[in-house]
Amino acid sequence: MKTTDHIPQGKLKRAGKVLKTSLKVGKNYASYYGEKIVNPKVSREKLDKNNASTIMKGLQELKGSGLKLAQMLSMDDNLLPQAYVEQFSLAQFSVPPLSAPLVKKTFVKYFGKAPEKVFDKFDYKSRYAASIGQVHEAWKDGVKLAVKIQYPGVGESIQSDLAMLKPLASRLMKLDFKDADKYFKEVENKLADETDYKLELENSTELSKACEWLPGVMFPAYLPEYSNDRIITMEWIDGIHLSEFLKTDRATPELRNKIAQQLWDFYMFQLHTLKKLHADPHPGNIIITDDDQLAIIDFGCVKELPEEFYTPFAALLEPELLEDPIRFEDVLRKIEILLPEDSDEERDYFYNLFKEILGLALAPYRSDTFDFGDKAFFTELTTMGERMSRETLTSKYKPNRGSKHLIYVNRTLVGLFNLLHLLKGEVITRNEMTVV
């Protein structure tokens, strides 16, 4: 893959790159409408593909917040046209890494020394490159290490990047632009957390210790002496990412079910006991070790759930809630799906809408076991999501609904469901860690 020798830094340079990308998107629209005059049957799919590719290329050059936001959006198939999902999902794996000279310059800037002065051996070719940083192999005292280096400038540009991308993101997320500040502030705060590697070190140490008792789940050991706010070092875990594992003969139904159960238990323990979530569940953060253990990496994005949000949210997962209209309405109000200023008409509309959505989406919680390989369930979920998305977008009612905490909780559960679907796992969903 082609490497990156330069990343735009500073508000003006990054704004210039966003403007250049916006102009290219504008040309794509002009070309599409010009072609449609000649051929009215031309599909919008071509426009979506061109725009998604144009936006992704621009974000890959900028790296940082925009690329992370694209990755978040790609995790929910119902938010975006498929062309955007396909392109934005590349932010998980396929990001042009920094060139060797820029790696060295960045490491010296953040650590004060060249990598070879710190480690016994350091590979300047990155093994993985993502939205905020890239990972290199290193060795110290005979131990193989993973060294994650943050891209230069991304930590300082979060606020300005999101301000520039807010109109596009609002449109893609189907939010009312004028009333989306609380959601973007939540994203901004979490992205700031993700660029603070000292905080990631604390979260990694705390959560891995709290979850180390879970059978079959493991975590890397972290090395504070080789870490700071822009570099984090941990022991290397040998294995393959989940998506690679699923292509191998090792991925038997028995092992897939075992891994699926371990993932479910890991997330439900965090949700209901720790009330703190590893909020970035995608195949790149899941490693299957050579001895078939499940390894969880990258605690950069951790979402804490305040009690005033957790209590009503947990109630949503109770199988009998939908049969209790008074209590269900109370829960919807507490998580801000129903608003104090709603008219009776609005209240009825969103009450019935979310009863239908949750009636399907939370089906795994209403039985003792659930088969996440059930294609019919996910097809129905996707179809409903697309219908509801169109309906709320064209509705006369205020579209921005829900507590700000739902952004990362939904992201986590959607990501978890997608992982379990990839595994085609059959999971015991109501055990001592998941019954609320």
Order of alpha helices (4+ residues) and beta strands (2+ residues): alpha-alpha-alpha-alpha-alpha-alpha-beta-beta-beta-beta-alpha-alpha-alpha-beta-beta-beta-alpha-alpha-beta-beta-beta-beta-alpha-alpha-alpha-beta-alpha-alpha-beta
